Amino acid sequence: SLCLPLQFLSYLGACDRLLKQGYEEGQVEEAMEMFQYSEKKASEFLHLLAQFNDMGFQQNEIKEVLLLCGNQRERALEELVMK
């Protein structure tokens, strides 16, 4: 049988939990990669991405700003409003 590295299994578990929160698979995978497979940071990012998306901001701008601001909601919102 295939022996999957523990890291990969925890990655799959994290992705699964994020997918169950209703995020899209592509976004989940991208967020996990962007934050070196930190489920906590990926989750914060996806949550804020969805929030700002609902406010009508452009997704590519949101991603850029969240990365710049390290997922800090207030700073990211200020940046988005100024764009």
PDB file with SEQRES, HELIX, SHEET and CRYST1 records, atoms N, CA, C and O in Angstrom:
SEQRES   1 A   83  SER LEU CYS LEU PRO LEU GLN PHE LEU SER TYR LEU GLY          
SEQRES   2 A   83  ALA CYS ASP ARG LEU LEU LYS GLN GLY TYR GLU GLU GLY          
SEQRES   3 A   83  GLN VAL GLU GLU ALA MET GLU MET PHE GLN TYR SER GLU          
SEQRES   4 A   83  LYS LYS ALA SER GLU PHE LEU HIS LEU LEU ALA GLN PHE          
SEQRES   5 A   83  ASN ASP MET GLY PHE GLN GLN ASN GLU ILE LYS GLU VAL          
SEQRES   6 A   83  LEU LEU LEU CYS GLY ASN GLN ARG GLU ARG ALA LEU GLU          
SEQRES   7 A   83  GLU LEU VAL MET LYS                                          
HELIX    1 AA1 LEU A    6  LYS A   20  1                                  15    
HELIX    2 AA2 GLU A   25  MET A   34  1                                  10    
HELIX    3 AA3 GLU A   39  ASP A   54  1                                  16    
HELIX    4 AA4 GLN A   59  CYS A   69  1                                  11    
HELIX    5 AA5 ARG A   73  MET A   82  1                                  10    
CRYST1    1.000    1.000    1.000  90.00  90.00  90.00 P 1           1          
ATOM      1  N   SER A   1       0.835  -1.203   0.000  1.00  0.00           N  
ATOM      2  CA  SER A   1       0.000   0.000   0.000  1.00  0.00           C  
ATOM      3  C   SER A   1       0.869   1.252   0.000  1.00  0.00           C  
ATOM      4  O   SER A   1       2.010   1.229   0.462  1.00  0.00           O  
ATOM      5  N   LEU A   2       0.323   2.333  -0.518  1.00  0.00           N  
ATOM      6  CA  LEU A   2       1.057   3.598  -0.551  1.00  0.00           C  
ATOM      7  C   LEU A   2       1.164   4.180   0.851  1.00  0.00           C  
ATOM      8  O   LEU A   2       0.191   4.222   1.604  1.00  0.00           O  
ATOM      9  N   CYS A   3       2.351   4.619   1.174  1.00  0.00           N  
ATOM     10  CA  CYS A   3       2.531   5.269   2.467  1.00  0.00           C  
ATOM     11  C   CYS A   3       2.594   6.778   2.223  1.00  0.00           C  
ATOM     12  O   CYS A   3       3.612   7.293   1.760  1.00  0.00           O  
ATOM     13  N   LEU A   4       1.515   7.475   2.532  1.00  0.00           N  
ATOM     14  CA  LEU A   4       1.473   8.918   2.317  1.00  0.00           C  
ATOM     15  C   LEU A   4       2.184   9.642   3.457  1.00  0.00           C  
ATOM     16  O   LEU A   4       1.967   9.314   4.623  1.00  0.00           O  
ATOM     17  N   PRO A   5       3.019  10.610   3.140  1.00  0.00           N  
ATOM     18  CA  PRO A   5       3.650  11.377   4.208  1.00  0.00           C  
ATOM     19  C   PRO A   5       2.596  12.050   5.081  1.00  0.00           C  
ATOM     20  O   PRO A   5       1.536  12.458   4.606  1.00  0.00           O  
ATOM     21  N   LEU A   6       2.911  12.152   6.348  1.00  0.00           N  
ATOM     22  CA  LEU A   6       1.991  12.734   7.318  1.00  0.00           C  
ATOM     23  C   LEU A   6       1.565  14.144   6.906  1.00  0.00           C  
ATOM     24  O   LEU A   6       0.406  14.526   7.061  1.00  0.00           O  
ATOM     25  N   GLN A   7       2.524  14.909   6.378  1.00  0.00           N  
ATOM     26  CA  GLN A   7       2.234  16.277   5.964  1.00  0.00           C  
ATOM     27  C   GLN A   7       1.136  16.321   4.906  1.00  0.00           C  
ATOM     28  O   GLN A   7       0.255  17.180   4.935  1.00  0.00           O  
ATOM     29  N   PHE A   8       1.211  15.386   3.982  1.00  0.00           N  
ATOM     30  CA  PHE A   8       0.231  15.346   2.916  1.00  0.00           C  
ATOM     31  C   PHE A   8      -1.150  15.010   3.475  1.00  0.00           C  
ATOM     32  O   PHE A   8      -2.159  15.571   3.048  1.00  0.00           O  
ATOM     33  N   LEU A   9      -1.179  14.094   4.429  1.00  0.00           N  
ATOM     34  CA  LEU A   9      -2.455  13.719   5.044  1.00  0.00           C  
ATOM     35  C   LEU A   9      -3.048  14.891   5.811  1.00  0.00           C  
ATOM     36  O   LEU A   9      -4.259  15.109   5.779  1.00  0.00           O  
ATOM     37  N   SER A  10      -2.201  15.646   6.501  1.00  0.00           N  
ATOM     38  CA  SER A  10      -2.726  16.789   7.241  1.00  0.00           C  
ATOM     39  C   SER A  10      -3.181  17.880   6.266  1.00  0.00           C  
ATOM     40  O   SER A  10      -4.133  18.610   6.540  1.00  0.00           O  
ATOM     41  N   TYR A  11      -2.488  17.983   5.125  1.00  0.00           N  
ATOM     42  CA  TYR A  11      -2.896  18.920   4.071  1.00  0.00           C  
ATOM     43  C   TYR A  11      -4.285  18.547   3.552  1.00  0.00           C  
ATOM     44  O   TYR A  11      -5.153  19.406   3.395  1.00  0.00           O  
ATOM     45  N   LEU A  12      -4.480  17.257   3.288  1.00  0.00           N  
ATOM     46  CA  LEU A  12      -5.779  16.799   2.791  1.00  0.00           C  
ATOM     47  C   LEU A  12      -6.873  17.047   3.820  1.00  0.00           C  
ATOM     48  O   LEU A  12      -7.985  17.441   3.468  1.00  0.00           O  
ATOM     49  N   GLY A  13      -6.563  16.820   5.072  1.00  0.00           N  
ATOM     50  CA  GLY A  13      -7.528  17.066   6.151  1.00  0.00           C  
ATOM     51  C   GLY A  13      -7.899  18.531   6.237  1.00  0.00           C  
ATOM     52  O   GLY A  13      -9.068  18.883   6.397  1.00  0.00           O  
ATOM     53  N   ALA A  14      -6.885  19.386   6.130  1.00  0.00           N  
ATOM     54  CA  ALA A  14      -7.119  20.832   6.178  1.00  0.00           C  
ATOM     55  C   ALA A  14      -7.981  21.270   5.003  1.00  0.00           C  
ATOM     56  O   ALA A  14      -8.934  22.031   5.175  1.00  0.00           O  
ATOM     57  N   CYS A  15      -7.644  20.789   3.805  1.00  0.00           N  
ATOM     58  CA  CYS A  15      -8.421  21.127   2.609  1.00  0.00           C  
ATOM     59  C   CYS A  15      -9.866  20.675   2.773  1.00  0.00           C  
ATOM     60  O   CYS A  15     -10.800  21.398   2.425  1.00  0.00           O  
ATOM     61  N   ASP A  16     -10.034  19.483   3.303  1.00  0.00           N  
ATOM     62  CA  ASP A  16     -11.364  18.924   3.501  1.00  0.00           C  
ATOM     63  C   ASP A  16     -12.186  19.806   4.446  1.00  0.00           C  
ATOM     64  O   ASP A  16     -13.354  20.090   4.178  1.00  0.00           O  
ATOM     65  N   ARG A  17     -11.576  20.231   5.538  1.00  0.00           N  
ATOM     66  CA  ARG A  17     -12.281  21.086   6.502  1.00  0.00           C  
ATOM     67  C   ARG A  17     -12.663  22.418   5.865  1.00  0.00           C  
ATOM     68  O   ARG A  17     -13.764  22.922   6.086  1.00  0.00           O  
ATOM     69  N   LEU A  18     -11.757  22.986   5.077  1.00  0.00           N  
ATOM     70  CA  LEU A  18     -12.040  24.265   4.417  1.00  0.00           C  
ATOM     71  C   LEU A  18     -13.137  24.110   3.357  1.00  0.00           C  
ATOM     72  O   LEU A  18     -13.988  24.988   3.208  1.00  0.00           O  
ATOM     73  N   LEU A  19     -13.114  23.004   2.631  1.00  0.00           N  
ATOM     74  CA  LEU A  19     -14.153  22.744   1.627  1.00  0.00           C  
ATOM     75  C   LEU A  19     -15.516  22.609   2.302  1.00  0.00           C  
ATOM     76  O   LEU A  19     -16.530  23.047   1.759  1.00  0.00           O  
ATOM     77  N   LYS A  20     -15.534  22.005   3.480  1.00  0.00           N  
ATOM     78  CA  LYS A  20     -16.790  21.828   4.212  1.00  0.00           C  
ATOM     79  C   LYS A  20     -17.356  23.164   4.689  1.00  0.00           C  
ATOM     80  O   LYS A  20     -18.544  23.272   4.992  1.00  0.00           O  
ATOM     81  N   GLN A  21     -16.485  24.189   4.751  1.00  0.00           N  
ATOM     82  CA  GLN A  21     -16.962  25.526   5.123  1.00  0.00           C  
ATOM     83  C   GLN A  21     -17.564  26.248   3.917  1.00  0.00           C  
ATOM     84  O   GLN A  21     -18.071  27.363   4.035  1.00  0.00           O  
ATOM     85  N   GLY A  22     -17.499  25.591   2.753  1.00  0.00           N  
ATOM     86  CA  GLY A  22     -18.162  26.132   1.578  1.00  0.00           C  
ATOM     87  C   GLY A  22     -17.256  26.862   0.599  1.00  0.00           C  
ATOM     88  O   GLY A  22     -17.739  27.478  -0.351  1.00  0.00           O  
ATOM     89  N   TYR A  23     -15.944  26.799   0.822  1.00  0.00           N  
ATOM     90  CA  TYR A  23     -15.023  27.459  -0.108  1.00  0.00           C  
ATOM     91  C   TYR A  23     -14.799  26.566  -1.328  1.00  0.00           C  
ATOM     92  O   TYR A  23     -14.937  25.345  -1.248  1.00  0.00           O  
ATOM     93  N   GLU A  24     -14.455  27.181  -2.448  1.00  0.00           N  
ATOM     94  CA  GLU A  24     -14.224  26.430  -3.684  1.00  0.00           C  
ATOM     95  C   GLU A  24     -12.879  25.712  -3.629  1.00  0.00           C  
ATOM     96  O   GLU A  24     -11.923  26.199  -3.025  1.00  0.00           O  
ATOM     97  N   GLU A  25     -12.826  24.558  -4.265  1.00  0.00           N  
ATOM     98  CA  GLU A  25     -11.618  23.724  -4.221  1.00  0.00           C  
ATOM     99  C   GLU A  25     -10.379  24.456  -4.723  1.00  0.00           C  
ATOM    100  O   GLU A  25      -9.321  24.401  -4.097  1.00  0.00           O  
ATOM    101  N   GLY A  26     -10.517  25.142  -5.858  1.00  0.00           N  
ATOM    102  CA  GLY A  26      -9.383  25.878  -6.414  1.00  0.00           C  
ATOM    103  C   GLY A  26      -8.862  26.942  -5.470  1.00  0.00           C  
ATOM    104  O   GLY A  26      -7.653  27.124  -5.327  1.00  0.00           O  
ATOM    105  N   GLN A  27      -9.789  27.646  -4.824  1.00  0.00           N  
ATOM    106  CA  GLN A  27      -9.410  28.691  -3.867  1.00  0.00           C  
ATOM    107  C   GLN A  27      -8.726  28.100  -2.643  1.00  0.00           C  
ATOM    108  O   GLN A  27      -7.746  28.651  -2.141  1.00  0.00           O  
ATOM    109  N   VAL A  28      -9.244  26.983  -2.172  1.00  0.00           N  
ATOM    110  CA  VAL A  28      -8.671  26.324  -1.002  1.00  0.00           C  
ATOM    111  C   VAL A  28      -7.229  25.903  -1.297  1.00  0.00           C  
ATOM    112  O   VAL A  28      -6.329  26.159  -0.498  1.00  0.00           O  
ATOM    113  N   GLU A  29      -7.017  25.260  -2.442  1.00  0.00           N  
ATOM    114  CA  GLU A  29      -5.676  24.801  -2.801  1.00  0.00           C  
ATOM    115  C   GLU A  29      -4.718  25.978  -2.958  1.00  0.00           C  
ATOM    116  O   GLU A  29      -3.574  25.923  -2.507  1.00  0.00           O  
ATOM    117  N   GLU A  30      -5.195  27.038  -3.600  1.00  0.00           N  
ATOM    118  CA  GLU A  30      -4.370  28.222  -3.802  1.00  0.00           C  
ATOM    119  C   GLU A  30      -3.991  28.865  -2.457  1.00  0.00           C  
ATOM    120  O   GLU A  30      -2.835  29.224  -2.231  1.00  0.00           O  
ATOM    121  N   ALA A  31      -4.975  29.001  -1.584  1.00  0.00           N  
ATOM    122  CA  ALA A  31      -4.734  29.615  -0.273  1.00  0.00           C  
ATOM    123  C   ALA A  31      -3.752  28.777   0.546  1.00  0.00           C  
ATOM    124  O   ALA A  31      -2.868  29.323   1.206  1.00  0.00           O  
ATOM    125  N   MET A  32      -3.907  27.462   0.505  1.00  0.00           N  
ATOM    126  CA  MET A  32      -3.009  26.581   1.259  1.00  0.00           C  
ATOM    127  C   MET A  32      -1.568  26.730   0.753  1.00  0.00           C  
ATOM    128  O   MET A  32      -0.626  26.752   1.546  1.00  0.00           O  
ATOM    129  N   GLU A  33      -1.410  26.831  -0.543  1.00  0.00           N  
ATOM    130  CA  GLU A  33      -0.068  27.009  -1.117  1.00  0.00           C  
ATOM    131  C   GLU A  33       0.512  28.374  -0.757  1.00  0.00           C  
ATOM    132  O   GLU A  33       1.687  28.491  -0.407  1.00  0.00           O  
ATOM    133  N   MET A  34      -0.324  29.399  -0.848  1.00  0.00           N  
ATOM    134  CA  MET A  34       0.127  30.761  -0.564  1.00  0.00           C  
ATOM    135  C   MET A  34       0.665  30.899   0.865  1.00  0.00           C  
ATOM    136  O   MET A  34       1.593  31.667   1.119  1.00  0.00           O  
ATOM    137  N   PHE A  35       0.077  30.156   1.778  1.00  0.00           N  
ATOM    138  CA  PHE A  35       0.459  30.280   3.192  1.00  0.00           C  
ATOM    139  C   PHE A  35       1.207  29.049   3.702  1.00  0.00           C  
ATOM    140  O   PHE A  35       1.046  28.640   4.852  1.00  0.00           O  
ATOM    141  N   GLN A  36       2.024  28.471   2.829  1.00  0.00           N  
ATOM    142  CA  GLN A  36       2.857  27.322   3.201  1.00  0.00           C  
ATOM    143  C   GLN A  36       2.081  26.256   3.990  1.00  0.00           C  
ATOM    144  O   GLN A  36       2.573  25.696   4.969  1.00  0.00           O  
ATOM    145  N   TYR A  37       0.872  26.004   3.534  1.00  0.00           N  
ATOM    146  CA  TYR A  37       0.035  24.938   4.096  1.00  0.00           C  
ATOM    147  C   TYR A  37      -0.386  25.184   5.545  1.00  0.00           C  
ATOM    148  O   TYR A  37      -0.641  24.238   6.290  1.00  0.00           O  
ATOM    149  N   SER A  38      -0.455  26.448   5.938  1.00  0.00           N  
ATOM    150  CA  SER A  38      -1.001  26.788   7.255  1.00  0.00           C  
ATOM    151  C   SER A  38      -2.523  26.884   7.121  1.00  0.00           C  
ATOM    152  O   SER A  38      -3.050  27.785   6.469  1.00  0.00           O  
ATOM    153  N   GLU A  39      -3.208  25.942   7.749  1.00  0.00           N  
ATOM    154  CA  GLU A  39      -4.676  25.928   7.659  1.00  0.00           C  
ATOM    155  C   GLU A  39      -5.261  27.197   8.273  1.00  0.00           C  
ATOM    156  O   GLU A  39      -6.227  27.755   7.752  1.00  0.00           O  
ATOM    157  N   LYS A  40      -4.680  27.650   9.375  1.00  0.00           N  
ATOM    158  CA  LYS A  40      -5.175  28.838  10.074  1.00  0.00           C  
ATOM    159  C   LYS A  40      -5.116  30.072   9.159  1.00  0.00           C  
ATOM    160  O   LYS A  40      -6.098  30.802   9.018  1.00  0.00           O  
ATOM    161  N   LYS A  41      -3.956  30.288   8.546  1.00  0.00           N  
ATOM    162  CA  LYS A  41      -3.794  31.459   7.678  1.00  0.00           C  
ATOM    163  C   LYS A  41      -4.634  31.342   6.421  1.00  0.00           C  
ATOM    164  O   LYS A  41      -5.214  32.327   5.963  1.00  0.00           O  
ATOM    165  N   ALA A  42      -4.701  30.141   5.859  1.00  0.00           N  
ATOM    166  CA  ALA A  42      -5.516  29.917   4.660  1.00  0.00           C  
ATOM    167  C   ALA A  42      -6.986  30.190   4.971  1.00  0.00           C  
ATOM    168  O   ALA A  42      -7.706  30.780   4.164  1.00  0.00           O  
ATOM    169  N   SER A  43      -7.415  29.755   6.140  1.00  0.00           N  
ATOM    170  CA  SER A  43      -8.798  29.948   6.566  1.00  0.00           C  
ATOM    171  C   SER A  43      -9.116  31.432   6.743  1.00  0.00           C  
ATOM    172  O   SER A  43     -10.164  31.901   6.299  1.00  0.00           O  
ATOM    173  N   GLU A  44      -8.212  32.171   7.392  1.00  0.00           N  
ATOM    174  CA  GLU A  44      -8.393  33.627   7.566  1.00  0.00           C  
ATOM    175  C   GLU A  44      -8.499  34.299   6.207  1.00  0.00           C  
ATOM    176  O   GLU A  44      -9.371  35.136   5.974  1.00  0.00           O  
ATOM    177  N   PHE A  45      -7.587  33.912   5.310  1.00  0.00           N  
ATOM    178  CA  PHE A  45      -7.544  34.494   3.967  1.00  0.00           C  
ATOM    179  C   PHE A  45      -8.856  34.250   3.216  1.00  0.00           C  
ATOM    180  O   PHE A  45      -9.431  35.171   2.636  1.00  0.00           O  
ATOM    181  N   LEU A  46      -9.318  33.004   3.236  1.00  0.00           N  
ATOM    182  CA  LEU A  46     -10.541  32.650   2.514  1.00  0.00           C  
ATOM    183  C   LEU A  46     -11.753  33.372   3.089  1.00  0.00           C  
ATOM    184  O   LEU A  46     -12.643  33.801   2.354  1.00  0.00           O  
ATOM    185  N   HIS A  47     -11.777  33.500   4.415  1.00  0.00           N  
ATOM    186  CA  HIS A  47     -12.876  34.191   5.093  1.00  0.00           C  
ATOM    187  C   HIS A  47     -12.924  35.657   4.661  1.00  0.00           C  
ATOM    188  O   HIS A  47     -13.986  36.174   4.315  1.00  0.00           O  
ATOM    189  N   LEU A  48     -11.765  36.320   4.684  1.00  0.00           N  
ATOM    190  CA  LEU A  48     -11.697  37.730   4.303  1.00  0.00           C  
ATOM    191  C   LEU A  48     -11.966  37.918   2.807  1.00  0.00           C  
ATOM    192  O   LEU A  48     -12.625  38.875   2.401  1.00  0.00           O  
ATOM    193  N   LEU A  49     -11.453  37.003   2.007  1.00  0.00           N  
ATOM    194  CA  LEU A  49     -11.684  37.048   0.563  1.00  0.00           C  
ATOM    195  C   LEU A  49     -13.185  37.032   0.282  1.00  0.00           C  
ATOM    196  O   LEU A  49     -13.680  37.824  -0.520  1.00  0.00           O  
ATOM    197  N   ALA A  50     -13.895  36.139   0.938  1.00  0.00           N  
ATOM    198  CA  ALA A  50     -15.346  36.028   0.750  1.00  0.00           C  
ATOM    199  C   ALA A  50     -16.051  37.300   1.233  1.00  0.00           C  
ATOM    200  O   ALA A  50     -16.959  37.806   0.573  1.00  0.00           O  
ATOM    201  N   GLN A  51     -15.621  37.806   2.390  1.00  0.00           N  
ATOM    202  CA  GLN A  51     -16.214  39.026   2.945  1.00  0.00           C  
ATOM    203  C   GLN A  51     -16.058  40.214   2.000  1.00  0.00           C  
ATOM    204  O   GLN A  51     -17.027  40.905   1.684  1.00  0.00           O  
ATOM    205  N   PHE A  52     -14.821  40.439   1.554  1.00  0.00           N  
ATOM    206  CA  PHE A  52     -14.549  41.582   0.686  1.00  0.00           C  
ATOM    207  C   PHE A  52     -15.199  41.402  -0.691  1.00  0.00           C  
ATOM    208  O   PHE A  52     -15.600  42.369  -1.339  1.00  0.00           O  
ATOM    209  N   ASN A  53     -15.288  40.158  -1.111  1.00  0.00           N  
ATOM    210  CA  ASN A  53     -15.962  39.832  -2.369  1.00  0.00           C  
ATOM    211  C   ASN A  53     -17.425  40.253  -2.289  1.00  0.00           C  
ATOM    212  O   ASN A  53     -17.972  40.840  -3.223  1.00  0.00           O  
ATOM    213  N   ASP A  54     -18.052  39.939  -1.146  1.00  0.00           N  
ATOM    214  CA  ASP A  54     -19.449  40.305  -0.916  1.00  0.00           C  
ATOM    215  C   ASP A  54     -19.641  41.820  -0.890  1.00  0.00           C  
ATOM    216  O   ASP A  54     -20.726  42.318  -1.192  1.00  0.00           O  
ATOM    217  N   MET A  55     -18.591  42.546  -0.530  1.00  0.00           N  
ATOM    218  CA  MET A  55     -18.656  44.013  -0.486  1.00  0.00           C  
ATOM    219  C   MET A  55     -18.500  44.608  -1.889  1.00  0.00           C  
ATOM    220  O   MET A  55     -18.668  45.812  -2.085  1.00  0.00           O  
ATOM    221  N   GLY A  56     -18.175  43.743  -2.866  1.00  0.00           N  
ATOM    222  CA  GLY A  56     -18.097  44.203  -4.247  1.00  0.00           C  
ATOM    223  C   GLY A  56     -16.694  44.504  -4.763  1.00  0.00           C  
ATOM    224  O   GLY A  56     -16.537  45.036  -5.862  1.00  0.00           O  
ATOM    225  N   PHE A  57     -15.671  44.166  -3.973  1.00  0.00           N  
ATOM    226  CA  PHE A  57     -14.302  44.382  -4.447  1.00  0.00           C  
ATOM    227  C   PHE A  57     -13.905  43.278  -5.423  1.00  0.00           C  
ATOM    228  O   PHE A  57     -14.457  42.178  -5.391  1.00  0.00           O  
ATOM    229  N   GLN A  58     -12.936  43.586  -6.293  1.00  0.00           N  
ATOM    230  CA  GLN A  58     -12.452  42.619  -7.279  1.00  0.00           C  
ATOM    231  C   GLN A  58     -11.570  41.577  -6.616  1.00  0.00           C  
ATOM    232  O   GLN A  58     -10.714  41.903  -5.794  1.00  0.00           O  
ATOM    233  N   GLN A  59     -11.785  40.326  -6.979  1.00  0.00           N  
ATOM    234  CA  GLN A  59     -11.078  39.219  -6.343  1.00  0.00           C  
ATOM    235  C   GLN A  59      -9.554  39.309  -6.455  1.00  0.00           C  
ATOM    236  O   GLN A  59      -8.843  39.031  -5.489  1.00  0.00           O  
ATOM    237  N   ASN A  60      -9.049  39.700  -7.638  1.00  0.00           N  
ATOM    238  CA  ASN A  60      -7.590  39.771  -7.790  1.00  0.00           C  
ATOM    239  C   ASN A  60      -7.001  40.882  -6.923  1.00  0.00           C  
ATOM    240  O   ASN A  60      -5.896  40.746  -6.399  1.00  0.00           O  
ATOM    241  N   GLU A  61      -7.748  41.991  -6.774  1.00  0.00           N  
ATOM    242  CA  GLU A  61      -7.298  43.082  -5.910  1.00  0.00           C  
ATOM    243  C   GLU A  61      -7.314  42.649  -4.447  1.00  0.00           C  
ATOM    244  O   GLU A  61      -6.398  42.964  -3.688  1.00  0.00           O  
ATOM    245  N   ILE A  62      -8.355  41.930  -4.062  1.00  0.00           N  
ATOM    246  CA  ILE A  62      -8.474  41.458  -2.680  1.00  0.00           C  
ATOM    247  C   ILE A  62      -7.282  40.567  -2.333  1.00  0.00           C  
ATOM    248  O   ILE A  62      -6.648  40.743  -1.293  1.00  0.00           O  
ATOM    249  N   LYS A  63      -6.988  39.619  -3.203  1.00  0.00           N  
ATOM    250  CA  LYS A  63      -5.874  38.688  -2.967  1.00  0.00           C  
ATOM    251  C   LYS A  63      -4.572  39.445  -2.762  1.00  0.00           C  
ATOM    252  O   LYS A  63      -3.828  39.185  -1.817  1.00  0.00           O  
ATOM    253  N   GLU A  64      -4.310  40.383  -3.660  1.00  0.00           N  
ATOM    254  CA  GLU A  64      -3.082  41.171  -3.614  1.00  0.00           C  
ATOM    255  C   GLU A  64      -2.962  41.917  -2.282  1.00  0.00           C  
ATOM    256  O   GLU A  64      -1.921  41.883  -1.627  1.00  0.00           O  
ATOM    257  N   VAL A  65      -4.045  42.588  -1.897  1.00  0.00           N  
ATOM    258  CA  VAL A  65      -4.066  43.393  -0.674  1.00  0.00           C  
ATOM    259  C   VAL A  65      -3.941  42.510   0.569  1.00  0.00           C  
ATOM    260  O   VAL A  65      -3.216  42.856   1.501  1.00  0.00           O  
ATOM    261  N   LEU A  66      -4.634  41.384   0.590  1.00  0.00           N  
ATOM    262  CA  LEU A  66      -4.555  40.493   1.753  1.00  0.00           C  
ATOM    263  C   LEU A  66      -3.137  39.962   1.941  1.00  0.00           C  
ATOM    264  O   LEU A  66      -2.661  39.842   3.070  1.00  0.00           O  
ATOM    265  N   LEU A  67      -2.470  39.648   0.845  1.00  0.00           N  
ATOM    266  CA  LEU A  67      -1.084  39.183   0.930  1.00  0.00           C  
ATOM    267  C   LEU A  67      -0.181  40.293   1.460  1.00  0.00           C  
ATOM    268  O   LEU A  67       0.669  40.063   2.319  1.00  0.00           O  
ATOM    269  N   LEU A  68      -0.378  41.495   0.935  1.00  0.00           N  
ATOM    270  CA  LEU A  68       0.398  42.651   1.374  1.00  0.00           C  
ATOM    271  C   LEU A  68       0.207  42.931   2.859  1.00  0.00           C  
ATOM    272  O   LEU A  68       1.161  43.229   3.578  1.00  0.00           O  
ATOM    273  N   CYS A  69      -1.026  42.831   3.300  1.00  0.00           N  
ATOM    274  CA  CYS A  69      -1.377  43.200   4.680  1.00  0.00           C  
ATOM    275  C   CYS A  69      -1.335  42.018   5.647  1.00  0.00           C  
ATOM    276  O   CYS A  69      -1.666  42.164   6.824  1.00  0.00           O  
ATOM    277  N   GLY A  70      -0.933  40.865   5.158  1.00  0.00           N  
ATOM    278  CA  GLY A  70      -0.871  39.691   6.035  1.00  0.00           C  
ATOM    279  C   GLY A  70      -2.200  39.350   6.686  1.00  0.00           C  
ATOM    280  O   GLY A  70      -2.258  39.032   7.874  1.00  0.00           O  
ATOM    281  N   ASN A  71      -3.266  39.418   5.902  1.00  0.00           N  
ATOM    282  CA  ASN A  71      -4.618  39.063   6.377  1.00  0.00           C  
ATOM    283  C   ASN A  71      -5.159  39.993   7.457  1.00  0.00           C  
ATOM    284  O   ASN A  71      -6.092  39.622   8.169  1.00  0.00           O  
ATOM    285  N   GLN A  72      -4.601  41.182   7.594  1.00  0.00           N  
ATOM    286  CA  GLN A  72      -5.127  42.112   8.592  1.00  0.00           C  
ATOM    287  C   GLN A  72      -6.332  42.829   8.002  1.00  0.00           C  
ATOM    288  O   GLN A  72      -6.209  43.620   7.067  1.00  0.00           O  
ATOM    289  N   ARG A  73      -7.488  42.540   8.563  1.00  0.00           N  
ATOM    290  CA  ARG A  73      -8.754  42.994   7.987  1.00  0.00           C  
ATOM    291  C   ARG A  73      -8.825  44.509   7.805  1.00  0.00           C  
ATOM    292  O   ARG A  73      -9.126  44.994   6.714  1.00  0.00           O  
ATOM    293  N   GLU A  74      -8.550  45.248   8.868  1.00  0.00           N  
ATOM    294  CA  GLU A  74      -8.695  46.710   8.808  1.00  0.00           C  
ATOM    295  C   GLU A  74      -7.748  47.337   7.787  1.00  0.00           C  
ATOM    296  O   GLU A  74      -8.153  48.182   6.988  1.00  0.00           O  
ATOM    297  N   ARG A  75      -6.488  46.916   7.823  1.00  0.00           N  
ATOM    298  CA  ARG A  75      -5.503  47.439   6.878  1.00  0.00           C  
ATOM    299  C   ARG A  75      -5.887  47.098   5.447  1.00  0.00           C  
ATOM    300  O   ARG A  75      -5.792  47.933   4.548  1.00  0.00           O  
ATOM    301  N   ALA A  76      -6.317  45.869   5.252  1.00  0.00           N  
ATOM    302  CA  ALA A  76      -6.701  45.418   3.908  1.00  0.00           C  
ATOM    303  C   ALA A  76      -7.894  46.232   3.397  1.00  0.00           C  
ATOM    304  O   ALA A  76      -7.932  46.632   2.234  1.00  0.00           O  
ATOM    305  N   LEU A  77      -8.852  46.466   4.272  1.00  0.00           N  
ATOM    306  CA  LEU A  77     -10.037  47.236   3.877  1.00  0.00           C  
ATOM    307  C   LEU A  77      -9.650  48.662   3.494  1.00  0.00           C  
ATOM    308  O   LEU A  77     -10.143  49.191   2.498  1.00  0.00           O  
ATOM    309  N   GLU A  78      -8.776  49.281   4.275  1.00  0.00           N  
ATOM    310  CA  GLU A  78      -8.291  50.631   3.951  1.00  0.00           C  
ATOM    311  C   GLU A  78      -7.642  50.654   2.568  1.00  0.00           C  
ATOM    312  O   GLU A  78      -7.916  51.538   1.757  1.00  0.00           O  
ATOM    313  N   GLU A  79      -6.781  49.674   2.312  1.00  0.00           N  
ATOM    314  CA  GLU A  79      -6.093  49.590   1.020  1.00  0.00           C  
ATOM    315  C   GLU A  79      -7.095  49.442  -0.126  1.00  0.00           C  
ATOM    316  O   GLU A  79      -6.965  50.091  -1.164  1.00  0.00           O  
ATOM    317  N   LEU A  80      -8.093  48.583   0.074  1.00  0.00           N  
ATOM    318  CA  LEU A  80      -9.083  48.331  -0.974  1.00  0.00           C  
ATOM    319  C   LEU A  80      -9.913  49.585  -1.258  1.00  0.00           C  
ATOM    320  O   LEU A  80     -10.205  49.896  -2.413  1.00  0.00           O  
ATOM    321  N   VAL A  81     -10.282  50.289  -0.210  1.00  0.00           N  
ATOM    322  CA  VAL A  81     -11.094  51.485  -0.358  1.00  0.00           C  
ATOM    323  C   VAL A  81     -10.295  52.577  -1.095  1.00  0.00           C  
ATOM    324  O   VAL A  81     -10.861  53.347  -1.870  1.00  0.00           O  
ATOM    325  N   MET A  82      -8.992  52.635  -0.848  1.00  0.00           N  
ATOM    326  CA  MET A  82      -8.159  53.651  -1.481  1.00  0.00           C  
ATOM    327  C   MET A  82      -7.860  53.356  -2.947  1.00  0.00           C  
ATOM    328  O   MET A  82      -7.508  54.265  -3.699  1.00  0.00           O  
ATOM    329  N   LYS A  83      -7.995  52.097  -3.364  1.00  0.00           N  
ATOM    330  CA  LYS A  83      -7.683  51.718  -4.757  1.00  0.00           C  
ATOM    331  C   LYS A  83      -8.651  52.345  -5.744  1.00  0.00           C  
ATOM    332  O   LYS A  83      -8.530  52.129  -6.950  1.00  0.00           O  
TER     333      LYS A  83                                                      
END                                                                             
